[in-house]
């Protein structure tokens, strides 16, 4: 796909600093292929994710954990809340987007 690859955070910061609202295009973040990765635990986990969504449902859908509400799983899965998670996706902007920003 032609265009330049930008980090979502960089795009949002750029648009916020620009301060212009003459060109506004809404994008559905759920349309992108998201992944979520653990950052600070001994577990090296990277799975597909949904946005909007949540870490527990993403891990359950990937088969990493079972039902959080079953028996004592809420205690067994405490490590999830103690782990830093990073959601990422590649977002492409074409020339027209860049000219209007």
TAUR-V893338 format. One record per pair of residues at least 6 apart in sequence whose ideal C-beta (glycine too) atoms are under 7 Angstrom apart, sorted by the first residue. I is the first residue (numbers start at 1). J is the second residue. D is the distance in whole Angstrom. If there is no record, write none. Layout:
I	J	D
I	J	D
This chain:
1	92	5
2	94	6
3	92	4
3	93	5
3	94	4
3	95	7
4	93	6
5	90	6
5	92	6
6	91	6
6	93	6
8	89	7
8	91	5
11	91	7
14	101	7
15	101	6
18	101	6
23	100	4
29	51	5
30	51	6
30	52	7
32	89	4
32	91	6
33	89	6
34	49	4
34	50	7
34	51	5
34	87	6
34	88	7
34	89	5
35	46	6
35	47	7
35	48	6
35	49	6
35	88	6
36	47	6
36	49	4
36	55	6
36	58	5
36	85	5
36	86	7
36	87	5
37	45	7
37	46	4
37	86	5
38	44	7
38	45	4
38	83	5
38	85	6
39	84	4
39	85	7
39	86	5
40	83	6
40	84	5
41	79	7
41	83	4
45	64	6
47	58	6
47	59	7
47	62	4
47	64	7
48	62	7
49	58	4
49	87	6
50	58	6
51	87	6
55	80	6
55	85	5
56	68	5
56	80	7
59	65	5
59	80	7
60	67	7
65	77	6
66	73	6
67	73	6
68	74	6
68	77	6
